[in-house]
């Protein structure tokens, strides 16, 4: 987790290079440090415990969809926050079937304005900080 004076670190994984490029540049302008991948397998190979404060995952990707990648990322770091992004309907029911006990409420619909995405990410990260403060 970023400490005072540090930037929050965001991992973006989407199989469309134009989208990752726009999101990366936009979120960097909003003050985040961003690493972006177009291949979910490559993103997984670079993922380490504590390296990112939040992961932004496209749901429909090849060769691994966002839910499958999420499952693998959680095996490595079960505390990282995740937001799913998709151009399609948001599949809460499908997500609940795969992860019935997991609370993930961050689903973003494409196209999204960078300011809205940045605010959504900040909300997710501040929620984490509040939980840590109240339990610590």
N, C-alpha and C positions, 0 to 999 in steps of 0.2 A: 504494500500500500504506500502511496506517495506520502511523504512527510512534508511539513511546512517548507515552502520554497521549491519543492520538486513538482514536476509535471506528472499527472496521472498517465499511466502507460496503457494504451489501447491496442489490442490485436484485432485487425479486420480481416475476415476471410470471406471472399466472394469470388465466384469463378468468372466474373466479368471484369476484365482489366479497367475498363472505363469507369465502372462504379467504384472499384477500390481506389483508383487514382483520385477521383473527385472527393470521396469520403476522407481519404488520407490528408489531402491538401486542406480541405475544409476544417477538419478537426484539429489539424496543426495550427491553423489560423485562430482557432478557438482556445488554444493554449494546451492542447494535449500532445503527448509524444505518441506517435502512431507507427506501428509496423503492420504492413499489409501483405497478404498472400492471395494468389488466385488459385492455388492448388491446395485443397484441404490436407492432403497427405504431407505436403511440404510444410505447411503451417504446424501440423502435429509434430513433425520432427524438430522444429525449432522451439516448441513450447516447453517451458520449465516452471517448476514450482516458484511462485512469487514473482515471476517475470512481468506479469501484466495485472493491472487492476480490474480490467474488464475486457471481455471478448465479444466482438460483434460478429455474429455468424449468419451467413445466408443459409436458408433452409434447403433450397434445391441446388445441389452442386454434384459434380461427378469428380472422382470416382467414389466419393463418400458424401452423403448428405449432411446437412447441419446437425441433425439429431444424433447421427452416428459419431460425428466429430465431437460433439458435446460430450457424449458418453466417454470417449477416449480422453478428452481433456480433463474431465472430472476424476478419472483414475489417477491422473498426474497431480492435479491441484483441485481438491474438492471445495476450496473456498473462493475461487475466482468467480466474479460476477459475470453473467452472460446475458446478452440481448440478442434475440433472433431478429433477422431482417429478411423480408420477402416481398416479392412483387405480386404474390398470389394471396389468396385468402389466408388469414392467420389461423393456423391449425391448433387451437388450444386443446381440442378433444384428442387429436392424434398425439400431441405432446403428453397429455395426461395418461394415455394408454401406455406409452413407452416409459414415462417417469411418474408413476402415480403418487409418490411420496415427496417429490421435489417441488419446491416453490420457485418457479421462475415466472415473473409477471411482465417481463420486458420483451414485448413483441412490437417491432416497428414495420410499418408498411411502406414499401417503395412506391413511387418516388417520395423522398423525404427531404425537407429543407435542412441544411446543415445546422442552422440555429436550433431547430426543433430536436434534431438528433443529439446535439451537444447538451441541450437541456435535459433530455431523457437520460443521457449517460451521467450527467451531474446528479440527477435525482437518484439514480441507482447507487452511485458511489457514496453520496451523502447518507443514504439509508444504511449502508454498510457501516459508515463511520459512527452513526448514531447508535446502532446496535452494539458496536464494540465499546463505545463510551458508557452505555447503560449497563453492560454486563461486566465491564472491567473495573 
